[in-house]
Amino acid sequence: MAERRIVSAQAWLEARKALLAGEKEFTKARDRLTAEIRALPWTVVEKEYVFDGPAGRETLADLFEARSQLIVHHFMFHESWDEACKSCSFWADNYEGTIVHLNHRDVSMVTVSQAPLAKLQAFRERMGWSFKWVSSHGSDFNRDFHVSFTDDERESGTAFYNYRRQSFPAEEAHGFSVFFRDDDGRVFHTYSTYGRGTDMLNGTYHFLDLVPKGRDEGHLDYTMDWLRLHDAYGDR
């Protein structure tokens, strides 16, 4: 950690007040950006996607339940993997308790993975999660929303992820998509975000951003090398 200046309480207060001005501008900029997100044009979802869920087969429209808005977490869990992605699990740990509040603001949220339902249910039970998790196995959903790739795409640099063509280290990728259903039952895709765009949806990272060492990832082989599934840190 870098050497820090040690100052008087008054000098600290002046420095903090100066920083506050920047924080306020960041908040206003964020407000402007989220308004632009909500103002994006929509596209109609023409294809009928069908998922395997705990209550049986469900369409994308079914996942809204009685609400008009839907958030989907594209959770990395390939059918060949023995357990789910630890980074996606980190995000899931952060939103597990928020869904009840979203529900009371006309928003449903569901987690979607490519692995078969039995794998999802077993891992969900292991993690102690309660959110709804459905399988897109056998559908085009992951491909159409650019979170599953063929080996050829990954190796040739033609995998389309985060709005550009690139090589990719895994069969699956992480992201969030938002949908709206109107009174006539039509479903619209309104927004998707991937990569660092999902940072704002992880509260733990924002707490870490406040402490002196921050995320403390710069010395690691890759940024999330420190991360473990919450039952694998070895301190329980």
Secondary structure, DSSP 8 states (H G I E B T S, - for coil): --------HHHHHHHHHHHHHHHHHHHHHHHHHHHHHHTS--EE--S--EEEETTEEEETGGGGTT-SEEEEEE----TT-SS--HHHHHHHHHHTTTHHHHHTTTEEEEEEESS-HHHHHHHHHHHT--S-EEE-TTSSHHHHTT-B--HHHHHHT-EEETTEEE--SSSB--EEEEEEE-TT--EEEEEEEEGGGGGGG-HHHHHHTTSTTTT--TTSSSTTTT---TT-SS--
